[in-house]
Amino acid sequence: SLGAVVSADAAPEGKSQAQILGTVVTHDDGTASVTARYICPEGFHLWVSAKQSEDGRPDQRLREEGSSQVAAAWLQSHPAPSEFTCDGRWHTGTFDIDTQEQGFGELQEGQAWVQFCLIGENTFISESRWVAVR
């Protein structure tokens, strides 16, 4: 389990990076959670998204722009600036995703295309990869 140790090591000036950790965790109410470790000097907009094919297997079309049209499930959120910290140190956060803003369906066990995008005036982080859904 990765969640127990959280370090706040300072990074080189202006460094921005994100790593999606563990699995996408589904909840009984149809929502899910994504955990990521990230570092950013500043940021004011975060978007977290998970898209999945009907059979829960990787479908390369989900990596493309506008791919929600081929997804069977799409959960996402734009966490408020108070829900993440950009101060030039590493942070680990767990972010809830759902269909409230936009999206549809429910994630099932399998794989989902997860995107973690953080934007600031001089910062752009985009970590995207296939992640197991449990």
C-alpha positions as CSV (number, residue, x, y, z in Angstrom):
1,S,0.0,0.0,0.0
2,L,1.4,3.4,-1.0
3,G,-0.8,5.8,0.9
4,A,0.9,5.6,4.3
5,V,4.0,7.7,3.6
6,V,3.6,11.2,2.3
7,S,6.7,13.4,1.9
8,A,6.8,17.1,1.3
9,D,10.2,17.3,-0.3
10,A,11.0,20.6,-2.1
11,A,11.5,20.3,-5.8
12,P,13.7,22.3,-8.2
13,E,12.3,25.7,-9.0
14,G,9.2,25.5,-11.3
15,K,9.1,21.7,-11.4
16,S,5.7,20.2,-12.3
17,Q,4.9,16.5,-12.4
18,A,2.1,14.1,-11.6
19,Q,1.9,10.4,-11.0
20,I,-1.4,8.5,-10.8
21,L,-1.1,6.0,-8.0
22,G,-2.7,2.6,-7.3
23,T,-6.1,1.8,-8.7
24,V,-9.3,3.6,-9.4
25,V,-11.5,2.7,-6.5
26,T,-15.3,2.4,-7.1
27,H,-17.9,3.2,-4.5
28,D,-21.4,1.8,-4.0
29,D,-23.0,5.1,-5.0
30,G,-21.5,5.0,-8.5
31,T,-18.7,7.4,-7.8
32,A,-15.0,6.5,-7.8
33,S,-11.7,7.9,-6.4
34,V,-8.3,8.5,-8.1
35,T,-5.2,9.0,-6.1
36,A,-2.2,11.0,-7.5
37,R,1.1,12.3,-6.3
38,Y,1.9,15.7,-7.8
39,I,4.2,18.7,-7.5
40,C,3.5,22.2,-9.0
41,P,4.8,25.7,-8.2
42,E,1.3,27.1,-8.8
43,G,-2.0,26.0,-10.2
44,F,-5.6,27.0,-10.2
45,H,-7.4,24.3,-12.2
46,L,-7.5,20.5,-11.8
47,W,-9.4,18.0,-13.9
48,V,-9.5,14.3,-13.1
49,S,-11.2,11.9,-15.5
50,A,-11.7,8.2,-16.0
51,K,-13.2,6.7,-19.2
52,Q,-14.0,3.0,-19.8
53,S,-15.1,0.8,-22.6
54,E,-18.2,-1.4,-22.3
55,D,-16.2,-4.6,-21.6
56,G,-13.8,-2.8,-19.2
57,R,-10.8,-3.6,-21.4
58,P,-8.4,-1.0,-22.9
59,D,-9.8,0.6,-26.1
60,Q,-7.2,2.8,-27.7
61,R,-10.0,5.2,-29.0
62,L,-10.5,6.3,-25.3
63,R,-7.1,8.1,-25.5
64,E,-8.3,10.4,-28.3
65,E,-9.9,13.9,-28.0
66,G,-13.7,13.6,-27.8
67,S,-13.5,9.9,-26.8
68,S,-16.4,10.2,-24.4
69,Q,-18.5,9.3,-27.5
70,V,-17.1,5.8,-27.5
71,A,-17.0,5.3,-23.8
72,A,-19.5,3.2,-21.9
73,A,-18.7,5.1,-18.7
74,W,-17.1,8.5,-18.0
75,L,-16.6,9.9,-14.5
76,Q,-14.8,13.2,-13.9
77,S,-14.5,16.3,-11.7
78,H,-12.9,19.7,-11.4
79,P,-11.8,19.8,-7.8
80,A,-11.9,23.2,-6.2
81,P,-8.6,25.1,-5.7
82,S,-9.0,24.4,-1.9
83,E,-8.9,20.6,-2.6
84,F,-5.3,20.6,-4.0
85,T,-2.1,22.4,-3.1
86,C,0.5,23.8,-5.5
87,D,3.4,25.2,-3.4
88,G,6.5,23.6,-5.0
89,R,6.3,20.5,-2.8
90,W,5.2,17.0,-3.4
91,H,1.6,16.2,-2.3
92,T,-0.6,13.1,-2.5
93,G,-4.3,13.5,-2.9
94,T,-7.3,11.4,-3.5
95,F,-9.9,12.9,-5.7
96,D,-13.6,11.8,-6.1
97,I,-14.9,11.6,-9.6
98,D,-18.6,11.2,-10.6
99,T,-21.2,12.2,-13.3
100,Q,-22.6,15.3,-11.6
101,E,-20.9,17.9,-13.7
102,Q,-20.8,15.8,-16.9
103,G,-20.4,12.2,-17.6
104,F,-22.4,8.9,-17.6
105,G,-22.4,5.3,-16.6
106,E,-20.6,3.4,-13.8
107,L,-17.0,2.1,-13.9
108,Q,-16.7,-1.7,-13.6
109,E,-13.8,-3.9,-12.7
110,G,-11.2,-3.8,-15.5
111,Q,-9.2,-0.9,-17.0
112,A,-10.0,2.8,-17.4
113,W,-8.2,5.6,-19.2
114,V,-7.4,8.1,-16.4
115,Q,-6.3,11.7,-17.0
116,F,-5.0,14.0,-14.3
117,C,-4.5,17.5,-15.6
118,L,-3.4,20.5,-13.6
119,I,-3.2,24.0,-15.1
120,G,-1.7,27.2,-13.7
121,E,-0.6,30.4,-15.3
122,N,2.8,28.9,-16.0
123,T,2.1,25.2,-15.2
124,F,0.6,22.4,-17.3
125,I,0.7,18.8,-16.0
126,S,-1.0,16.0,-17.8
127,E,-0.6,12.5,-16.7
128,S,-2.7,10.0,-18.6
129,R,-2.5,6.2,-18.5
130,W,-4.5,2.9,-18.2
131,V,-5.3,2.2,-14.6
132,A,-6.9,-0.8,-13.0
133,V,-10.5,-0.3,-11.7
134,R,-11.4,-2.2,-8.5
